[in-house]
Amino acid sequence: MPRAAAPPAAPWRGTAVGRMEEEEEEDGGRRADAKSAASGRFVRCLYAVGFLDLFGVSMVVPLMNHHIKSLGASHTVAGIIGSLYGIMQLFSSTFVGCWSDIVGRRYSLLACILLSALGYFLLGISTTVYLFAISRVPVGIFKHTLSISKALLSDLVSERDRPLVMGRFNAASGVGFILGPVVGGYLTELEDGFYRTSFICASIFLLNAGLVWMLPWSEENTGNVERQQGEKEKGSFSAKADGDLCLKSAANGAVANDSLFQSPWIQAATVLKRIKEIACSDLWDIFLVRLLMSVAILLYYSNFSLALEERFGVKPLLTGYLLSYSSALGVLAGCLLGPITRLYQHNTYRILLHSSTFTCTLILLYASALSIWMVILSSTFLAFSTTIGRTCIIDLELTIGGNEASGTLLGVGQSVTSVGRIVAPLLSGIAQEFSPCGPPSLGVALALVAILIMNANKQKYCSQGDVKLKNQ
């Protein structure tokens, strides 16, 4: 058979113009690969920041109640100090998140890490209840490093890849939360173990601050103009990396460079203005869903050890193993978010609806369990559904609320979760008066309400960001 004729070569191939165009294409490809690699390194460094943060915190937190009692505090005083910390977190998370939108992620994240390190350092020298209470103030106000890190991740990646990256960040943080109590328990066996553990925690936060300072921020803020048109096509993470902190970071960066040196009064006024925009926006249903699901899950875990002992005669040691097992599965769930989002074709609403329905069913299974094996089964799958649900509700907040105020949105969401932590123990105590199964049964009812709200607002959730803040 005669050989097919080869297609004619382009007339400009081999000419000076052709060589210039080929060199420009090669240079563009190399620049894109370099920017993608730099952004990938940036994201991996943020994973390390999340790991170190929860690793340091989880070393100290399980030992705090024992330490404050050793200082002579009563159960009431210890409870008041713990409640004050929660109240400070409730009111400060929104303001700190909004402040990070104004001054930029770098300086707000560094400030939060350093002031948290100061709090844990003061905890390490707390020889009286008064010093212990003072040490909780900077941590209660500024311990929002994970929220700012998530806001930074939302700046870095496309909406398509955000659930995957958030899931990996949560998994890295979860590993730190699993390892931290083991190391802290070992250190506390030493002489002055609590004080040593607190100083090590403060040192870990200082190490984290150094890591954040050395991140390639200059590379992440370049190329904004070049990729604004390309980002509209919503490409993959590598395409997004070409712009690095482009669209969202540009919106923040334009304000941050000037606002960092503005007077505190101007910054405070800007923070209040942005919070007002959130309050006046049509996002109440999303935050209500987050509140209801948070309280439902907290009711599941409230008095978990006592309920298992009363219902099945399970010892606290076995309950501790079961909780650690669930935490490890939660880390695995964070790593599986990529395949799950691809399976659902990146429809965050459907993932959230199905995971919430599954969570509601599993809590019902636990409330009606007849044996400990049914509890183990519900805990196994609940670790997956709750991890996926938490990641998806954050992604839905940012998608519908708009990424230009991601720090504010995450801060408000954190405040909503703090409200759940305050309300859940009260509801649990009341429900526990009727039955050991009272708290999870109430959690089932709240989860059903959340599912109904999601169904009633399906059109808004599926509109992919048509609902923005009023001034955006």
N, C-alpha and C positions, 0 to 999 in steps of 0.2 A: 504494500500500500504506500502511496506517496506520503511523505512526511508533511505534516501541517506546517504552513508557513509561520514563522515567528512574527509576533506583532512588531510593527515598526517602532524603533526606538524614538523616544521623544526628541524632537529636533534640537532642543537646547542641551541635551545630555552631553557632557564632555566639554561644553563651552564654559567660559568664565562665569556667566550668569548661572548656569546649572550647578557648577561647583559651589558658588556662594549660597544658593538655595539649599543644597544638600548639607552644607556646613551649618546653616542656620537651623535646619531641622534637627541635626544631631545635637547642636547646642541646646535647643529647646527641650529635646528629650532628656539630655543630661541634667538640665536645670530642674525639670519636673521630677526626675528620679531623686535628685538631691533634696528638693523640698519635701518630697514624700517621705524620704528616709529621716529627715530632720523632724518632721511632725510625728512620725512613728516613734522616734526616740523620746520626744516630748511626752507622748501619751504613756509610754512605758515608765518613764520617770514619775508620772502622776500615779501610776499603779503602786510604785514603791512608796510614794508619799502616803497613800491610803493605808498600805500595809503597816508602815512604821507608826502611823497615828494610832490605829486601833491596837496595835501590839503594845505600845507604851501605856495607853489608857487601861487596857484590860489587865495589865500587870498590877495596877494599883486599886482599881475600883472594887474588886471582890474583897479586899482587905480593909476597906475604909471603915465599915461598921464596927469591926473588931477593934480597930485602932481608937476610934472615938470613944468607945466604951472603956478602953483601957485608960483613957485620959480622965475618966470619972463622970462622963456625961450619962444622963438617964436616957431611957428609950424615947421619951418625949422630945428631949433636946436633939437627939440624933435625928428623929423624924422631922423636926422643924428645919434643921440645917439641910436635910435632903430635899425637903419641899421648897425651900428658898432657892436652891440650885435649879430645880425644875422651873420655878417661876421666872428666874432670870433668863433661862434658856427660852422660855415662852415669849418674852417680850423683846429679847435682844436679837433673835434669829432673823426676824424680818428687817430690822434696822441694819444689821451687819450685812445681810445679803444685798440690800439696796445700796448700801455704802460701797460694796464691791463693784456694783454697776457704775458708780460715779467715779471712784478713784482708780479703778482698774483692778484686775485680779492679782497681779503680782504683789502690790503693796498691801492690799487687804489681807491676802493669804499670809504674807510674811508677818504682818502685825498680829494676826490671830495666833499663829504658831508661837511667836516669841512671848506673847502675853500668856498663853496657855502654859508655856514652859516656866514662866514666872510663878504661876499658880501652883504648879507641881513642885517647884523649888520651895515655895513657902510651906507647902504640905510636908516637905521633908524636914523642916525645922519647927513643925508645929508640936510644941510640948505642952500646950494648953488648949482647951476647947475654943477659947477666943481666937487663937492663931489659926486653928483648924477652920473656923468659920470664915476668917479673912481670906484664907488660901482658896476658898471655893468661889470667891467673888470674881477674880479675873477669868477663871475657867468657865464660870456660869455665863459670863457676858460674851467672851470671845472664843469659846470652843465651838467654832463653826467651820473648822478647817475642811471637813469632808463636804459640806454643802458648797463652799467656794470652789473646791476641787471639781465637784460635779458641774458647777456652772462653767468652769474653765473647759472641761471636756465637751460640754454642749457648744462652746464657742469653736472648738477645734474640729469637730466631726460633723458630717452631714446628718440631716434628720433620719435618713435611711439607716445609717450605721450607729446612731446614738444608743438604741437599746443594747446592741452588742457590746459597745465600749463601756456603757454604764454597768452592764452585767459583769464584765471582767473586772471593772474597778471594785464593785461590791464583793466579788470573789476574792480579790487580793486583800481587801480590808477584812473579810471574814476569816481568812487564814491567820491574819494577825490576831484577831479576836479569839481564835482557837488556841494559838500558841502562848499568848500573853499570860493567861491565868496559870499555866503550867510553870512558866519561868518565875512568875511572881510568888507562887506557892513554894517553890524551892528556895528563893531568896529570903522569904520571911522566916524560914527555919534558922537562919543565921542570926547572930547577935545584932540587935538594932535592925532587924530585917526590913521592917516597914520603911524606916528612914532611908535605908540604902535603895530600896525599890523605888521610892519617890524621887531620889536624886538621879537614878538611872533613867526613870521616865522623863524627867526634865532634860537630861542629856540627849535622849532620843529625839525630843522635840527640837532641841538645838541642831542636831544632825539633820532633821527634816528641814529646818529653816535654811541651812547651808545648801541642801539639795535644791530647794526651791530657788534660792538666789542664783545658783549656777545653771539653771535651765536656760536653753538658748532662746531667751525672750526676743532678742533682736531679730533672729531668723523668723520667729513666729509672727512678727508684725510687718514683714515685708511682702511685697507682691499683692497688696490688697486690690489695687486698681486693675491689675492684669487679669484677675480671675473673677471679677464680679459678674461678668456676662456668662462665664462658664458655669458658675455656681447655680445659675437659674435652671440649668438642665438637671440638677440634683444627681450628680454623678456619684461614684463610689467614694470610699474613704481616701483612696489614693488621689482621686481627682480633687477632692476637698482639700487634701493636704497641700496641693499646689498653691492655694490661697492662704494656707495656714490659718491664721486668725482673721480671715478676711472680712466677710460681711458683718458678722456679729461683733467681732473684735474691733472692727473699724468704728462701729457705732459707739462702742464703749471707749475705745482709745481716743477718739476725738475729744471726748469729755474728760477722760482720765488725765491726759497730759496737762490740761489746764486746771482741773478741779483739785488735783493733788495739792496745789499750792494756794488754793482759795482759803478764805477764812472758814473756821469751823461752822460759823453761823450760816454761811452760804451753802455749805455741804449739808447741814442739818435741814435747811429749807428745801433743798433739792430732794433729800431723802423723804421728807414728809409729802412732797408733791407726788413722788412716784408711788408711795404707799397709798395715797388718795386715788391715784389712777387704778391701782389694783382693786381697791375697795369698791370703786364705781364700775368696774368691768363686769362682764357677764361670765364670771368664772366660779360663782358660788357653788354650782352643782358639782364641779370637779373637786373642790376642796371638801365639800360635804361627803362625797364618796370616799375620799381619802380618810376623813375623820371616822366615818362609820366602819370602814374596813379595819382601820387601826385599832379601834375600840374592840371590834369583834375578835381580832387576833390576840389582843392583850387579855381579853376575858378568857380566851382559851388557855393561855399560859398562867393566868392569875391563880394562885393557890394550887398550882399544878401538882406539886409534891404532896401537899396535904390531901388533895382530892384523891390521888392515886392510893395513898396510904389508907384512907377511909373506905374507898370502894373496893380495892383489890388487895390490900395489905402489903403494898410494895414499899420497900425500904427506901429512904432518901438517896442512898448510894446508887441504887439501880435507876432512880429518877434522874440523877446527875449524868449517868452514862447515856440515858435516853436523850437528854437535852444536848449533850455533846454530839451524839450521833445525828441529831437533827441539824445542828450547826454545820457539821461537815457536809451533809447533803445540800444545805443551802449554798455552800461554796460551789459544789458541783453544778447546781442549778444555774448559778451565774455564768458558768462556762458554757452551758447549753443554750443560752439565749440566742446565739447566732443561728444555729439550725432551726430553732423554733420560729424566729422571725422570718426566715426564708420560707418555712413551711406555710406560714400565714400570709406570705407575700407582703410583709412589712406593714400589716394592718394592726396597729397598736390597739385600737379599740376592741377588735375581736379577741385579741390575746388577753386583754384585761378583763373583758366580760366572761370569757371561758375560765380564766384562772380564778376569778372571784366566785363564779358558780361552783367550781371545783372546791375552793376553800370552804364555802358555805356547806357543801355536802360532807366534807371531811370533818368539820366541827360538829355537824349533826351526828356523824358516825361515832365520834369520841363521846358525845353526850349520851348516846344510847348504847355504848359499848358494854358487852356482857363479860368480856375477858380482857386481860392485859394485852393479848395478841392483837385485838382490834385497835387498842390504843397505839401499839407500835406501828400497825399498818397506817392509821390516820396520821401519825407523826411523820412517817416516812414521806408520804405524798404531800403533806402540808408544807414541809420544808421547801419543796419545789414550787408549789402554787403561790405561797406567800412571797418568796424571793422574786418570782416572775411578776407578780402583781405589783410589788413595790417599785420595781424598775419601770413597769409600763405606766403607772400612774404619774411618775415623774416625767416620763417622755410625753405623756398626753398633756400635762401642764405646760410644758415648754412648746409643744406643737400648737396648741390652741391659744395660749397666752402670748406667744411671740418670744423669740430668743433675745430680743434687744434688752429685755429686763429679766434675764434668766436668773441672776443672783437674787433679785427681789422675789420672783416666783418660788424659787427653792427655799428662800427664807420664810415666806408665808406658809409654804407647805410644811416646813419644819415646825413652825408655830402651831399649825393644826395638829400635827402629831403629838406635840407637847401637851396640847389640850386633852388629847386622848389619854396620855399617860396620867394626867391629873384626874380625869373623869373615871377611867376604868377601875381603879382600886375601890372607889366609892360604890359603883354599880356592882362590882364583884362581891363586896361585903354584904350588900343588901340581898343579892340573889343567893349568896351562900347561906343565908338564914333559912331559906326554904328547902334547899337541897344541894348536895355536892355537885349535882349536874346543873344547878341554876346558872352559873356564869357562862358556860358554853352554850346553854340553851338560849340565853339572852343574846349571845354573840351570833347565833344562827339568825335570830330575828333582825338584828342590825345589818347583817350581811345581805339578807333578802331585801331590805329597804334600799341598800346601795345598788343592788342589781336592778331593782325597779327604776331607780333614778337614771341609771345608765341606759336602760331601754327607752325611757321616756325622752332622753336627749340624744338618741342615736344619730339623728341628722347632723347635729352640731359636732359630735365627735368624729363623724366621718367626713366632715368638710375640710379637714386637714388645715386648720389654722385660719379659717375665715373670721373667727372671733378673735379680735385683737384688743389690746388696751385702747381706750377711747382716744387717747392722744397720739397713738402711733399711726 
